[in-house]
Structure formats: C-alpha cells, structure tokens
Amino acid sequence: MPDSSDPVLVRRDHCPGCRHTATRTLYREPLDSPGITRYMREHYEHRVERDFAGYDYELAECAHCGLAFQAQVPAPALLAEIYDRWLPATEREAVAARWGLDDYRYLAEQVEFMLDHFHVRPSAIKALDFGFGWAEWAKMAGAYGVDVCGAELSQARIAYAKSCGIPVVDSATLPHDEFHFINTEQVFEHLLEPGDMLGQLAAALRPGGLVKISVPNAARSIGKLLRSKDFGALSEGDIMAIAPFEHINNFTYDSLCALGREAGLVPLRPSLRKLYNASSGWMEPKSALKTLARPVYRHLYPKSTFVYFARPA
C-alpha cells in the first residue's frame, strides 16, 4: 500500500503547452465518482491501491492556444507508481500477442519515409525514440541500420530496451543539434510540461531535422463528456483520449500545431510520392484501402493529430 503521506496530485495553474495562465474549467467530476472508479478498476485490473477522495478530475482549456488539459495531475510518487506498477511489465507480452503484420508494416513505413526524406545511408541517420514504451519503433529503425537511441521514464521499459541492445539516454541532458529525426508515438499526451519538452527536443534536432508527434485526437471524447456530464456514460474507447492520470494533455490538430509553433517548429506536409513509396501491403484489399487513405487524411486534409514538424534549416 502506498504511503498515505505522499502527495497524490499537484495542480497545473498554467497551460502546459504555451504556459499562458488564461484558462477556464471545462468539466469537473470527483475522482472517486462511480464512473471513474469503475474505469480505474477495470482498466488497471484492480492494481490501484490509492484513495482519491477529495480530488477531482478537472478538465481545463487554454484561452491562448486552445489546448485542453487536466488541471490536477500525478505527483512524482504517483507518476512512478502508474508506469511501473499499474501498467505491469506483462504489458509487453500483451503487445506482442496483439500486434500483427499490419502493425509492423506501419512502423516500417514510417522508418522508410524517414530514410527517403533525408536520402542518406541509414547508418548516417541519428534518431531518437523519445518515450519509447516497449521500443517497437527503435527496434524497427535499428533493423534498417539507423543509429537509434531512446529515452523513457519507466524503469521496466528501460531495462527491456537495454536488453534489446538499444542505448538509452537521459532526456534531461540531450545534446543540441544532434538528431536528424525524433520519434514520439503516444507520448505528448502524458507529459506534465509538453511545451517545455518539445522545446528541448527541437533544440536537440539538427537544422532541417524532423520530429514526429502522434497523439490521440481528443475532440470527440471531450464533446461526449461535456454533453453527458458523466464519466460513467463514456465507453472505454471514448475515455482513452482523456484518460485520468495518463492522458493529461488532450490535443486537437489546432492545439498540436500551436504546440509546435511555440517550439519554433513548422508542420511538414510530406509528398504523397514519399509516403506511398514507403508503403506496403498493396496486394491485400483491406490493407491497400488503409494504405491509400491514411496519407490523404493525415497530410492533405490535415486535421489528424499525427504531424511531422520540421526545425527550419
């Protein structure tokens, strides 16, 4: 049982994207409400041993950049508990059991796009997989010969990456002008200060380098929550983008682009030739349809929350 004297949550009184203080509360519900309690019990499979009485799930919105975010977020002790106890190491086996050919094709497409974009030998590209989770992207990039390293918070995931031969670096001491490419997959929704972190990653890019940010699109989930005014009315799929404690920053396309601008980055609209040239699976109808539609949705009609940002050369 955790020490009851440990701080549980801390308040963010500024926007974590642009640091402006002009914010408004969109929604508030006690963290021990029936709907949130049921979600926590089912999602974490009874591994949560904390009492959250007296704390709220509070969703706020920045008046400057439009980012929605949870105003009360995990204190350091709770943060470590979430990623090393609530999400157990057996999640690695669950990922391996769930992933299929299309998932690995998807990673390969991203790595091949990166190689085509820079048009140099794979071994000449220095890449960082930031917040690498179970290091799937880093392993794929390494298989192509890319000079890849990773950064991660969870000690269990760090140990796993090292066991796979992936060098792990400290995100607090990243060198400047070092990386051609930085991959962040489902990371920025978790960070306490995503604006500050993206500024550090931007400085770690070489001029002309790219950072990929892929986060859940929270627009639909926020809309459902504001209409229902009850967490218990949402499905687990609805909750995913705005999940308590984990998905504490809730992006739309516009707020994600605003985050990039604050860091001095500009969105990149990749050429369809490069995107399709990196794709595979064309001979399978279902896979081919996804392969055809995804680049158009993400990069010609850019309202998704998967964006390549470039550091100006």
C-alpha positions in Angstrom: 0.0 0.0 0.0 1.4 3.5 -0.9 2.4 5.8 1.9 -0.7 7.9 2.6 1.6 10.9 3.4 2.8 11.1 -0.2 1.4 13.9 -2.3 -1.1 12.4 -4.7 -1.9 15.1 -7.2 -0.5 18.6 -8.0 -2.2 21.4 -9.8 -1.2 23.0 -13.1 -2.3 26.6 -13.0 -0.9 27.4 -16.4 -1.3 25.9 -19.8 1.3 23.1 -20.2 1.6 23.9 -23.9 2.2 27.6 -24.1 2.4 28.5 -20.3 -0.3 31.1 -20.5 -2.4 31.4 -17.4 -5.7 32.4 -19.1 -7.5 29.1 -18.7 -11.1 28.1 -18.0 -12.6 24.9 -16.5 -14.5 22.8 -19.0 -15.5 20.0 -16.7 -15.1 18.7 -13.2 -16.0 15.3 -11.6 -14.8 13.7 -8.3 -12.1 11.1 -8.9 -14.0 8.7 -6.7 -17.2 9.0 -8.6 -18.8 5.7 -9.7 -17.9 6.2 -13.4 -14.2 7.0 -12.8 -13.9 4.4 -10.1 -15.3 1.7 -12.4 -13.0 2.7 -15.2 -9.9 2.7 -12.9 -10.8 -0.7 -11.5 -11.4 -2.3 -14.9 -8.6 -0.6 -16.9 -5.9 -1.3 -14.3 -7.2 -4.7 -13.3 -7.5 -3.9 -9.6 -3.9 -2.8 -9.3 -4.8 0.7 -8.0 -4.4 1.0 -4.2 -4.9 4.7 -3.8 -7.8 6.6 -2.2 -8.7 9.6 -4.4 -11.4 11.0 -2.1 -11.2 14.8 -2.1 -9.6 15.0 -5.5 -11.2 15.9 -8.8 -10.9 15.0 -12.5 -10.7 18.6 -13.8 -10.5 19.4 -17.5 -9.4 22.9 -18.4 -8.8 24.8 -21.6 -6.2 27.4 -22.6 -7.6 30.6 -24.0 -4.4 31.3 -25.9 -3.6 28.1 -27.8 -6.8 26.0 -27.2 -5.1 23.1 -25.5 -7.4 21.1 -23.2 -5.6 19.6 -20.2 -6.2 18.0 -16.8 -5.6 20.6 -14.2 -4.8 18.1 -11.4 -2.0 15.7 -12.4 0.0 12.9 -10.7 2.7 14.0 -8.3 6.1 12.3 -8.9 5.5 9.4 -6.5 2.2 8.6 -8.2 3.7 9.0 -11.6 6.3 6.3 -10.9 3.6 4.1 -9.4 1.4 4.3 -12.5 4.1 3.4 -15.1 5.9 0.8 -13.0 3.0 -0.8 -11.1 -0.4 0.0 -12.6 1.0 -0.8 -16.1 2.9 -4.0 -15.4 5.8 -5.5 -17.3 3.4 -8.2 -18.6 2.0 -5.5 -20.9 4.9 -6.3 -23.2 3.6 -9.8 -23.8 0.1 -8.3 -24.4 1.5 -6.0 -27.0 3.3 -8.9 -28.7 0.2 -11.0 -28.7 -2.0 -8.2 -30.1 0.3 -6.9 -32.9 0.0 -8.3 -36.4 1.6 -7.8 -39.8 -0.1 -4.5 -40.4 1.2 -3.0 -37.2 4.8 -3.8 -38.1 4.2 -2.7 -41.7 3.1 0.6 -40.2 6.3 1.0 -38.3 8.4 0.0 -41.4 6.5 2.7 -43.5 7.5 5.4 -41.0 11.1 4.3 -41.0 11.3 4.1 -44.8 9.7 7.5 -45.1 12.4 8.9 -42.8 15.1 7.3 -44.9 13.6 8.6 -48.1 13.2 12.1 -46.7 16.8 12.5 -45.7 18.1 10.5 -48.6 21.3 9.3 -46.9 22.6 5.9 -45.8 20.6 4.6 -42.9 23.8 4.4 -40.8 24.3 8.1 -41.3 21.0 9.0 -39.6 20.9 9.7 -35.9 17.4 9.1 -34.5 15.9 9.3 -31.0 12.8 7.3 -30.0 11.5 9.5 -27.2 9.2 7.9 -24.7 9.8 4.6 -26.5 7.5 2.3 -24.4 8.4 -1.2 -25.5 10.8 0.2 -28.1 9.0 -1.2 -31.2 9.9 1.8 -33.4 13.5 1.8 -32.1 13.9 -1.9 -32.9 12.4 -1.3 -36.4 14.7 1.6 -37.1 17.7 -0.3 -35.8 16.8 -3.2 -38.2 17.2 -0.8 -41.1 20.6 0.2 -39.9 19.7 3.6 -38.3 21.8 4.8 -35.5 19.0 4.9 -32.9 18.8 5.5 -29.2 15.9 6.0 -26.8 14.6 7.9 -23.8 11.9 6.7 -21.4 10.6 7.2 -17.9 9.6 3.6 -16.9 12.4 1.6 -15.4 10.8 -1.7 -16.6 10.8 -0.4 -20.2 14.3 1.0 -19.9 15.5 -2.4 -18.8 13.7 -4.1 -21.7 15.2 -1.7 -24.3 18.7 -2.2 -22.9 18.2 -6.0 -23.2 17.5 -5.4 -26.9 20.7 -3.5 -27.4 19.1 -0.1 -27.6 21.2 2.7 -26.0 19.1 4.7 -23.5 19.8 8.4 -23.0 18.7 10.9 -20.3 16.0 13.2 -21.8 17.1 16.0 -19.4 20.6 16.2 -20.9 20.0 15.8 -24.7 22.8 17.3 -26.8 21.9 20.2 -29.1 21.8 19.8 -32.9 22.3 16.1 -32.6 19.4 14.2 -34.2 18.0 14.0 -37.8 14.8 12.5 -36.6 12.9 12.2 -33.2 10.0 9.8 -33.0 7.3 10.4 -30.3 4.4 7.9 -30.5 1.6 8.4 -28.0 3.9 10.4 -25.7 2.9 14.1 -25.5 -0.5 13.4 -24.0 1.3 12.0 -21.0 3.8 14.8 -20.2 3.5 17.2 -17.3 5.1 20.0 -19.4 4.8 19.1 -23.1 5.7 22.7 -24.2 8.9 22.7 -22.3 9.8 19.2 -23.5 9.1 19.9 -27.2 11.4 23.0 -26.9 14.2 20.7 -25.6 13.5 18.2 -28.4 13.5 21.0 -31.0 16.9 22.1 -29.8 18.2 18.5 -30.0 17.3 18.4 -33.7 19.8 19.3 -36.4 18.7 22.2 -38.6 16.3 20.6 -41.1 15.6 17.7 -38.8 12.1 16.3 -38.1 10.1 15.4 -35.0 7.1 13.2 -35.4 4.3 13.7 -32.9 1.4 11.2 -32.8 -1.2 11.7 -30.0 -4.9 10.8 -29.6 -7.3 13.2 -31.0 -9.4 14.3 -28.0 -12.0 16.5 -29.8 -14.7 13.7 -30.0 -14.1 12.5 -26.4 -14.3 16.0 -24.9 -17.5 16.7 -26.8 -19.1 13.5 -25.5 -18.0 14.2 -21.9 -19.4 17.8 -22.0 -22.7 16.6 -23.4 -23.2 13.6 -21.0 -21.7 15.3 -17.9 -20.9 11.8 -16.5 -17.7 9.8 -17.0 -19.8 6.7 -16.5 -21.7 7.4 -19.7 -18.5 7.0 -21.8 -17.2 3.8 -23.3 -13.5 2.9 -22.7 -12.8 3.9 -26.3 -14.3 7.4 -25.5 -12.2 7.6 -22.4 -8.9 6.7 -24.0 -8.0 10.2 -25.3 -8.9 11.9 -22.0 -8.0 9.1 -19.5 -7.4 10.3 -15.9 -3.7 10.4 -14.8 -2.3 9.1 -18.1 -3.7 11.2 -21.0 -3.4 14.5 -19.2 -3.0 16.7 -22.3 -5.9 16.5 -24.7 -4.9 17.6 -28.2 -6.7 18.5 -31.4 -5.0 19.3 -34.7 -5.0 23.0 -34.0 -3.6 22.8 -30.4 -0.9 20.4 -31.6 0.2 22.8 -34.3 0.2 25.6 -31.7 2.5 23.5 -29.6 4.9 23.1 -32.5 4.9 26.8 -33.2 5.7 27.6 -29.6 8.8 25.4 -30.0 9.9 27.2 -33.2 8.8 24.2 -35.4 6.7 24.2 -38.6 4.4 21.4 -39.7 5.7 19.5 -42.7 3.3 18.3 -45.4 5.1 15.3 -46.9 4.9 14.5 -50.5 2.5 11.7 -51.4 5.2 10.1 -53.5 7.4 9.6 -50.5 4.5 8.4 -48.3 3.3 5.9 -50.8 6.8 4.8 -51.8 7.3 3.8 -48.2 4.0 1.8 -48.1 3.5 -1.9 -48.5 0.6 -4.3 -48.4 -0.9 -3.1 -51.7 -2.0 -6.6 -52.8 -4.3 -7.1 -49.9 -7.6 -5.2 -50.4 -8.2 -4.2 -46.7 -4.6 -3.2 -46.2 -4.5 -1.4 -49.6 -7.5 0.7 -48.7 -5.9 1.8 -45.4 -2.6 2.4 -47.1 -4.3 4.6 -49.8 -6.4 6.6 -47.4 -4.1 7.3 -44.5 -1.6 9.7 -46.1 -4.5 11.7 -47.6 -6.3 12.0 -44.3 -3.2 12.9 -42.3 -1.3 15.1 -44.7 -3.6 16.5 -47.4 -6.6 17.1 -45.1 -4.5 17.8 -42.0 -6.9 17.5 -39.1 -5.4 14.4 -37.6 -3.1 14.5 -34.6 -0.2 12.8 -36.4 2.1 15.6 -37.5 5.7 15.8 -38.8 7.3 19.0 -37.6 10.5 20.4 -39.1 13.1 22.5 -37.5 13.9 25.3 -40.0 17.3 24.9 -41.7 
